């Protein structure tokens, strides 16, 4: 702060009249572009450098350049993780010494005194992130300067301008999220698929979907709906997998053993795993409805998206693709899964038969079913059992298994 109330005589010749900064000024540039596809980093980053350089002193140059091609909604530790080859391929004429996290980690070591950016949202759109970065740098005695802030005036006025700008960036971020969420909800309501198709399905372009030939950022991706996979065995495998859960209350290990015992009937790339089995049983798209917002993709630790409660899922108003199981069957499977996770249960008659067969190295597989009986294959034999299975029949089957070997 400059004071207008100086000493009565000239004291400027005293050694301590001004506080000398023993560090030479070492300003660096920080910038960001949201995406390499929807924006052109080769033009945006140099433009940001020009605007930020207006706050350099006469004859100064940036000693380093830190910039990312990442969403401003990401925290610093998740920024700049793209491979160097990707950044080299962008052909940005501005050199790159790292990203935002590299700047925070290395600023003090490099002797940085000033960090210059075009404006605060080039650091982050989330106010907490930009404040955290500023705080970490200021603790090291490094000043953060935004080129769109006014010069001169009071510190409170400068701070008010900065915080207003950061609030605007945060509100813009929230608005983008609301608009994006609204679009994704409509996408699901119309029956269009998000992400990879589940095991028994493939995706086909919806020819009836209204698609503009070209949008703001180029050609738009076509809308796709789920359709049965060309290999019809996948539908049978997915239905049998779910039935083994809702009807026979089997755990994933038992289901895997059954599916793996007949690879020609239940095909799979690689092998059946716990995550594949449980993921399919829990997938509501197998009911024929399109479902969105099952996972909170923007929260949780990196690489892990926690599940949202069912109350937050978005369902299409009607069935939009061929179902593998009915809605009631899917619900029963979820109830059984919840019961299996709460602890061991007493088990049903078929579980006892399966346990006895497993001790003998045999698997029990349902072949066909009617309203009153189900035909099972136990090892090399076929046995028709009533539904439900009486305890006397269970014991007889177990005894027969022991004498047959």
Secondary structure, 3 states (H helix, E strand, C coil): CCCCCCCCCCCCCCCCCCCCCCCCCCEEEEEEECCCCCCCHHHHHHHHHHHHHCCCCCCCCCCCEEEEECCCCCCHHHCCCCCHHHHHHCCCCCCCCCCHHHHHHHCCCCCCCEEEECCHHHCCCCHHHHHHHHHHHHHCCCEEEECCCCCCCCHHHHHHHHHHHHHHHHHHHHHHHHHHHHHHHHHHHCCCCCCCCCCCEEEEECCCCCCCCCECCECCCCCEEEEECCCCHHHHHHHHHHHHHHCCCCCHHHHHHHHHHCCCCCCCCCCCCHHHHHHHHHCHHHHCCCEECCECCCCCCCCCCCECCHHHCEECCCCCCCCCCCHHHHHHHHHHHHHHHHCCCCCCHHHHHHHHHHHCCCCEEEEEECCCEEEEEECCEEEEEECCCCHHHHHHHHHHHHHHC
